[in-house]
Amino acid sequence: MSTNNSEGKSLQEIREVRIEKVEKIKELGFNPYDYKFDRTHTAAEIIDNYEELKEEVTIKTAGRLVAIRRMGKANFCDLRDNQTNLQIYVQKNKIDEDQYKLFDLLDIGDIIGVTGKVMKSRTGEITIFVENLDILTKSIRPIPIVKESDDKTYDSFSDKELRYRKRYLDLIVNPDVKQIFETRSKIVEWTRNFLNGHDYLEVETPILQPLYGGANARPFKTYYNALNSEFYLRIADELYLKRLVIGGFDRVYELSKNFRNEGVDRNHNPEFTLLEFYQTYVDYEYMMDFVEKFFKFMAEKLDKTTFEFNGHEIDLEHSFARHSMFELIEKYTGQDVSEADANELKEICKQKGMEVEPQDHYGSFIEYLFDEFVEPELVQPTFVTDLPKAISPLAKLKRDGSKNLVERFELFIGQQEFVNAFSELNDPLDQRERMESQKRLGDSGDEEAHSLDEDFLEALEYGMPPTGGVGIGIDRLVMLLTNQNSIRDVLLFPQMRQ
């Protein structure tokens, strides 16, 4: 990582020199950490409105110095405001003596305010000809230098792990990273607009829960001192949102932080953002159409129909494919496992070189086969439907009379899962049986088995209308729409090992 003004000095030596400059700035009568600056225009506004502003209007703007080109009595600098660079010109005889002495004490990374006229330099670049200079914040630690020439970047702050740990530096040095997070903010806003436009109500449910549920995942535990009880960070919103449906809300959604105590990789972060929404009197077929409409809405907002993602060109314009899970397993493994029992599935997995654990069960073997052989083949948007009951404890049985399949779908794009949805199970007796079955799996060592929630079962006994429910991973949605291959690239502060 290269730094400005280093001249072979250590970081500590550079800091000491800059701290000395802080004192010299004070001796000149300037506050190196000022309180405010009355900015009249941003850099982008100056560039966009040059014809109206040029030569006649006195403007005041501010930003961080990202380049200084000292040439005796005439100096050019680049000032960065948000993502926009603006050139400034500082000439010795155009500002007072103390301000020029102040200029000599400036370094790359300092935040300054300038007052002057906007003109073009001899090379035709829009430039502020400085008449007054203010120091707003003195940087005592050097930022990495990024050299740019002919639209190419050199010596960028590119160490991935360091960028994640020091996101503030990443944002300073790599301003294009800001665009990802600005787009993320818009995606969240558009999500709300889409659901609000379909008469959904946004709600909030507890993050700290006495019993976790709504997904098969291992929770984070904490302790609630005031209640003298162990609590859990939520792994999903589902069971609380269903309580609201039972209570009479027809359409509800929540955009929430969820927490799962599991591994970290390019597709998973223990803390993640999940969208869940529920609508009464519809089923998973309706929700499939609705989810496809949602993704096409997002593409429309970005004015695109195809997206580069994971090395593939993803088409969001045409209809999404729909295939059953067992149909896809047979297609990509060459074996029909729809009638196989747990022992037969275990042998098939072994034959295909997969490791199995003593606590593995029917659902585990199905997921192993799907994850290994099917998921890598699902590049274009594909709804995977009709999953086994054994891995779907909250979904209704398929209405064709099957005892082993449920009305559930997952949406895969670019070899990743983006959506999980059900015709929600509203039979309280069936739900109790499923939760008890999950509890037995948990007792036998499955750390991700669903919990048995007596309060939810009681609520369900009062009657929940037919309901369709959907969960969408917002982080992965942002990855898709901004062409990022790691979840850490769409989280401002991803979890990192200490």
C-alpha positions in Angstrom: 0.0 0.0 0.0 1.7 3.2 -1.1 1.2 6.5 0.8 1.7 10.1 -0.1 4.6 12.2 1.2 6.2 9.0 2.6 9.8 9.6 1.3 10.7 6.4 3.0 9.4 7.5 6.3 7.6 5.1 8.7 3.9 5.7 9.4 4.8 6.9 12.9 7.2 9.5 11.4 4.6 10.7 9.0 2.1 11.1 11.8 4.6 13.0 13.9 5.3 15.4 11.0 1.6 16.0 10.4 0.9 16.5 14.1 3.6 19.2 13.9 1.7 20.7 11.0 -1.5 20.8 13.1 0.4 23.1 15.6 1.8 25.3 12.8 -1.7 25.7 11.4 -2.9 26.8 14.8 0.0 29.3 15.0 -1.2 30.8 11.7 -4.6 31.5 13.3 -6.5 28.7 11.6 -8.6 26.0 13.2 -7.4 22.6 11.8 -10.7 21.0 12.9 -13.2 23.7 12.0 -17.0 23.6 12.9 -18.7 24.3 9.6 -18.3 25.6 6.0 -21.1 27.4 4.1 -20.9 25.4 0.9 -22.9 26.9 -2.0 -22.3 24.2 -4.6 -21.2 20.6 -4.7 -18.5 19.5 -7.2 -21.1 17.8 -9.3 -23.3 20.9 -9.4 -20.4 23.1 -10.5 -19.5 20.7 -13.3 -23.1 20.2 -14.4 -23.9 24.0 -14.4 -20.6 25.3 -15.6 -22.1 27.5 -18.3 -24.3 29.3 -15.8 -21.6 29.7 -13.2 -18.5 30.4 -15.2 -16.3 33.4 -14.4 -19.1 35.6 -12.9 -20.4 33.6 -9.9 -18.4 33.3 -6.7 -18.9 29.8 -5.4 -17.9 28.0 -2.2 -17.2 24.3 -2.2 -15.4 21.7 -0.1 -14.0 18.3 -0.2 -11.0 16.0 0.4 -7.6 16.7 -1.3 -6.8 13.6 -3.4 -3.9 15.1 -5.5 -1.6 18.1 -5.1 0.6 19.2 -7.9 2.9 21.9 -6.5 4.6 24.1 -9.2 6.2 26.9 -7.3 3.8 29.9 -7.1 1.1 28.1 -9.1 -0.5 24.9 -7.9 -3.2 22.5 -9.1 -5.1 20.2 -6.8 -7.9 17.7 -7.1 -10.7 18.0 -4.6 -13.1 15.1 -4.2 -16.6 15.7 -3.1 -18.6 12.5 -2.7 -17.6 10.7 -6.0 -16.8 13.8 -8.0 -13.3 15.2 -8.5 -12.9 18.9 -9.2 -9.7 20.7 -10.0 -8.7 23.8 -8.0 -6.0 26.3 -8.8 -4.1 28.0 -6.0 -1.8 30.9 -7.1 0.4 32.7 -4.5 -0.5 36.3 -5.4 -4.3 35.5 -5.5 -4.7 34.6 -1.8 -3.3 36.3 1.3 0.1 35.4 2.7 -1.1 33.4 5.6 -3.5 31.3 3.5 -0.6 30.5 1.1 1.5 29.4 4.1 -1.5 27.3 5.1 -1.5 25.8 1.6 2.1 24.7 2.1 1.0 22.8 5.2 -1.6 20.8 3.4 -1.4 17.1 2.5 -3.3 14.6 0.5 -6.3 13.5 2.7 -6.9 16.9 4.2 -10.5 18.3 3.9 -10.6 21.9 2.8 -13.1 24.6 1.7 -12.4 27.0 -1.2 -14.0 30.2 -2.4 -13.5 31.5 -5.9 -14.6 31.7 -9.6 -15.1 28.7 -11.8 -13.3 28.8 -15.2 -11.5 26.4 -17.5 -7.8 25.8 -17.4 -5.6 26.1 -20.4 -6.2 22.4 -21.0 -9.9 22.9 -20.9 -10.6 21.4 -17.5 -13.3 23.0 -15.3 -11.4 24.6 -12.4 -12.0 26.7 -9.3 -9.6 29.6 -9.2 -9.2 30.0 -5.5 -9.6 33.4 -3.8 -10.0 32.1 -0.3 -8.8 28.9 1.4 -10.0 27.2 4.6 -8.7 24.2 6.4 -11.6 22.1 7.7 -10.0 18.9 8.8 -6.3 18.0 9.0 -5.6 14.4 8.2 -2.7 13.1 10.4 -2.7 9.6 8.9 -1.7 9.3 5.2 -4.3 7.7 2.9 -3.2 5.3 0.2 -2.4 6.9 -3.1 -4.3 5.9 -6.2 -2.6 7.0 -9.5 -4.8 7.6 -12.5 -3.6 8.0 -16.1 -5.5 7.6 -19.4 -8.6 6.4 -17.6 -6.5 3.6 -15.9 -6.0 3.2 -12.1 -2.7 2.2 -10.6 -1.6 1.3 -7.1 -5.3 1.1 -6.0 -6.2 0.1 -2.4 -7.0 -3.4 -3.6 -6.2 -5.8 -0.7 -9.7 -7.3 -0.3 -9.4 -8.1 3.4 -8.0 -4.7 4.3 -10.7 -3.0 2.3 -13.4 -4.9 4.3 -11.7 -4.1 7.6 -11.1 -0.5 6.8 -14.2 0.3 4.7 -13.8 4.0 5.3 -10.5 3.9 3.5 -12.0 1.8 0.7 -14.7 4.4 0.2 -12.1 7.3 0.2 -9.7 5.6 -2.2 -12.1 3.7 -4.4 -15.1 6.0 -5.0 -16.7 3.5 -7.4 -17.4 1.3 -4.3 -19.9 4.0 -3.2 -22.0 3.4 -6.2 -22.6 -0.2 -5.0 -24.0 1.0 -1.7 -26.0 3.8 -3.3 -27.6 1.3 -5.6 -28.2 -1.0 -2.5 -30.1 1.9 -0.9 -32.2 2.4 -4.0 -33.0 -1.4 -4.2 -34.3 -1.3 -0.6 -36.3 1.8 -1.4 -37.7 0.2 -4.6 -38.6 -2.9 -2.6 -40.7 -0.9 -0.2 -42.3 1.0 -3.1 -43.2 -2.3 -4.8 -44.8 -3.9 -1.8 -46.5 -0.7 -0.6 -47.9 -0.3 -4.1 -49.5 -3.7 -3.7 -51.1 -2.7 -0.4 -48.6 -4.4 1.9 -48.0 -3.0 5.4 -44.5 -2.8 6.7 -44.2 -4.1 10.3 -41.5 -4.8 12.9 -41.1 -8.0 14.9 -38.7 -8.8 17.7 -35.0 -9.4 17.1 -34.5 -10.9 20.6 -36.7 -13.9 20.9 -37.3 -16.4 23.7 -37.5 -19.2 21.1 -36.0 -19.0 17.6 -37.9 -20.4 14.5 -39.0 -19.9 11.0 -36.0 -21.6 9.4 -33.6 -24.5 9.8 -30.5 -22.8 11.2 -28.3 -22.6 14.3 -29.0 -19.4 16.4 -26.9 -17.0 18.3 -27.6 -17.1 22.0 -27.6 -14.2 24.5 -28.8 -13.6 28.0 -31.6 -11.2 29.0 -30.6 -10.0 32.5 -33.9 -8.2 33.2 -35.9 -11.3 32.5 -33.2 -13.7 33.9 -33.6 -15.8 30.7 -31.7 -17.1 27.8 -32.8 -15.4 24.5 -31.8 -15.8 20.8 -31.2 -13.5 18.0 -33.8 -14.2 15.4 -33.0 -16.5 12.5 -36.2 -15.5 10.6 -39.3 -13.3 10.9 -41.7 -16.0 9.8 -43.5 -17.1 12.9 -44.1 -13.6 14.2 -45.4 -12.4 10.8 -47.8 -15.3 10.7 -49.0 -14.3 14.1 -50.0 -11.0 12.6 -51.7 -12.7 9.7 -53.7 -14.7 12.3 -54.5 -11.4 14.0 -56.1 -10.0 10.8 -53.4 -8.3 8.7 -54.0 -9.4 5.1 -50.6 -8.3 3.7 -47.5 -7.7 5.8 -43.8 -7.5 5.2 -40.6 -6.8 7.1 -37.1 -5.9 5.9 -35.0 -7.1 8.8 -31.6 -8.1 10.0 -31.4 -11.8 10.8 -28.6 -13.8 12.4 -27.5 -17.4 11.8 -24.6 -18.9 13.6 -23.1 -20.6 10.6 -20.1 -20.5 8.3 -18.8 -17.5 6.4 -18.2 -17.7 2.7 -18.8 -15.6 -0.4 -22.5 -16.3 -0.2 -23.1 -16.2 3.5 -22.6 -13.7 6.3 -23.9 -14.5 9.9 -25.7 -11.2 9.9 -27.8 -10.6 6.8 -30.8 -8.7 5.5 -34.0 -10.6 4.7 -37.2 -9.5 3.2 -40.3 -11.6 4.2 -43.8 -10.9 3.0 -47.1 -12.7 3.5 -50.5 -12.4 1.7 -53.7 -14.1 2.6 -55.9 -16.1 0.3 -53.1 -16.9 -2.2 -50.8 -19.9 -2.7 -47.3 -20.6 -3.9 -48.4 -20.5 -7.6 -49.6 -16.9 -7.1 -46.4 -16.0 -5.2 -44.2 -17.5 -8.0 -45.8 -15.0 -10.5 -45.5 -12.2 -7.9 -41.8 -12.9 -7.3 -41.1 -12.9 -11.0 -42.9 -9.6 -11.3 -40.8 -8.2 -8.5 -37.5 -9.2 -10.2 -38.6 -7.7 -13.5 -39.6 -4.6 -11.6 -36.1 -4.3 -10.2 -34.6 -4.8 -13.7 -36.9 -2.1 -15.0 -35.8 0.4 -12.3 -32.2 -0.2 -13.3 -33.2 0.1 -17.0 -31.6 -3.3 -17.8 -32.8 -6.7 -18.8 -29.6 -8.6 -18.6 -27.1 -8.6 -15.8 -23.5 -9.9 -15.5 -23.3 -12.2 -12.4 -20.9 -15.0 -11.4 -19.4 -15.0 -14.9 -22.8 -15.4 -16.6 -25.1 -13.2 -18.4 -28.4 -13.4 -16.6 -31.7 -12.7 -18.5 -34.4 -11.2 -16.4 -36.6 -10.3 -19.3 -38.0 -13.7 -20.4 -40.2 -16.0 -18.3 -38.5 -17.8 -15.5 -38.2 -21.6 -15.8 -40.2 -23.9 -13.5 -39.1 -27.5 -12.6 -39.8 -29.8 -9.7 -36.8 -30.7 -7.4 -37.0 -34.4 -8.2 -37.2 -33.8 -11.9 -34.0 -31.8 -11.7 -32.2 -34.3 -9.5 -33.1 -37.0 -12.0 -31.9 -34.9 -14.9 -28.5 -34.1 -13.5 -27.8 -37.3 -11.6 -29.4 -39.8 -14.0 -31.3 -41.3 -11.1 -35.0 -41.1 -10.2 -35.0 -40.7 -6.4 -38.6 -39.7 -5.9 -39.6 -43.0 -4.4 -36.3 -43.7 -2.6 -36.2 -44.0 1.2 -33.4 -42.7 3.5 -31.3 -45.9 3.3 -31.4 -45.9 -0.5 -30.6 -42.2 -0.7 -27.6 -42.8 1.7 -26.2 -45.5 -0.6 -26.7 -43.3 -3.7 -24.8 -40.4 -2.0 -22.0 -42.8 -1.0 -21.8 -44.2 -4.6 -21.3 -40.6 -5.8 -18.4 -40.1 -3.5 -20.2 -37.9 -1.0 -19.5 -38.0 2.7 -22.4 -38.7 5.1 -22.7 -38.2 8.8 -24.3 -40.4 11.4 -27.0 -37.8 12.2 -27.9 -37.4 8.5 -31.5 -38.2 7.5 -33.7 -38.4 4.4 -33.8 -34.6 4.0 -30.0 -34.3 4.3 -29.4 -36.8 1.5 -31.9 -35.0 -0.8 -30.1 -31.7 -0.1 -26.7 -33.2 -0.7 -27.7 -34.5 -4.1 -29.3 -31.2 -5.1 -26.5 -29.0 -3.9 -23.8 -31.1 -5.6 -25.4 -31.9 -8.9 -28.3 -29.5 -9.6 -27.5 -26.1 -8.1 -24.3 -25.6 -10.3 -26.5 -26.1 -13.4 -29.1 -23.4 -12.5 -27.8 -20.3 -14.2 -30.8 -18.6 -15.7 -33.7 -17.8 -13.3 -35.3 -21.1 -12.3 -38.1 -21.9 -9.9 -37.4 -25.2 -8.2 -40.8 -26.5 -7.0 -42.4 -29.2 -4.9 -39.8 -29.9 -2.3 -39.8 -32.9 0.1 -41.9 -32.5 3.2 -38.9 -33.7 5.3 -37.0 -30.4 4.6 -40.1 -28.1 4.6 -41.7 -28.1 8.1 -43.7 -24.9 7.5 -45.2 -25.6 4.0 -48.6 -27.2 3.1 -48.7 -30.6 1.6 -49.0 -30.7 -2.2 -52.7 -30.7 -3.0 -52.4 -33.6 -5.5 -52.6 -36.0 -2.6 -48.8 -36.6 -2.2 -47.8 -37.4 1.3 -44.1 -36.5 0.8 -44.1 -33.3 -1.2 -45.1 -29.7 -0.2 -46.1 -26.6 -2.1 -42.8 -24.8 -1.8 -40.5 -23.1 -4.3 -37.0 -21.7 -4.3 -35.7 -19.4 -7.0 -32.2 -20.0 -8.2 -30.2 -17.5 -10.4 -26.5 -17.7 -11.3 -26.0 -20.9 -9.3 -27.4 -19.3 -6.1 -30.7 -19.4 -4.1 -32.4 -16.1 -3.9 -36.0 -16.9 -2.8 -37.7 -19.4 -0.6 -41.5 -19.5 -0.5 -44.5 -21.7 0.5 -48.2 -22.2 0.5 -48.0 -21.7 4.3 -49.1 -24.6 6.5 -52.2 -23.5 8.4 -53.3 -26.9 9.7 -52.3 -26.7 13.4 -52.3 -30.5 13.9 -50.1 -31.1 10.9 -47.8 -28.3 12.0 -47.5 -29.8 15.5 -46.6 -33.2 14.1 -43.9 -31.6 11.9 -42.4 -29.5 14.7 -42.3 -32.6 16.9 -40.5 -34.4 14.1 -38.0 -31.6 13.8 -37.5 -31.6 17.6 -36.6 -35.3 17.4 -34.0 -34.5 14.7 -32.6 -31.8 17.0 -32.5 -34.2 19.9 -30.5 -36.6 17.7 -27.9 -34.1 16.9 -29.2 -31.9 14.0 -28.2 -28.4 15.2 -30.2 -26.8 12.4 -33.5 -28.6 13.1 -36.6 -26.3 13.6 -37.7 -25.7 17.2 -41.0 -26.6 18.7 -42.9 -23.3 19.4 -45.9 -24.0 21.6 -47.0 -20.3 21.5 -47.1 -20.3 17.7 -49.0 -23.6 17.7 -51.5 -22.1 20.0 -51.9 -19.1 17.8 -52.4 -21.3 14.8 -55.2 -23.1 16.5 -57.2 -19.9 16.4 -57.2 -20.1 12.6 -54.9 -18.7 9.9 -56.4 -18.1 6.5 -54.8 -19.7 3.4 -51.6 -17.7 2.9 -48.6 -17.4 0.6 -45.3 -16.4 2.1 -42.0 -15.4 0.6 -38.4 -14.8 1.8 -35.9 -13.0 -0.3 -32.2 -12.4 0.6 -31.6 -8.7 0.0 -27.8 -9.0 0.1 -27.8 -11.6 -2.7 -30.3 -9.5 -4.6 -27.9 -6.6 -4.4 -25.0 -8.9 -5.5 -27.0 -9.9 -8.6 -28.1 -6.4 -9.6 -24.6 -4.9 -9.0 -22.5 -7.8 -10.4 -20.7 -8.6 -7.1 -19.4 -12.1 -6.6 -19.0 -11.9 -2.8 -21.6 -10.9 -0.2 -18.8 -9.0 1.6 -18.8 -6.6 -1.4 -22.4 -5.5 -0.7 -22.1 -5.2 3.1 -20.5 -2.0 4.3 -19.1 -3.8 7.4 -19.0 -7.5 6.9 -18.1 -9.8 9.7 -14.4 -10.5 9.9 -12.2 -12.8 12.1 -10.6 -10.8 14.8 
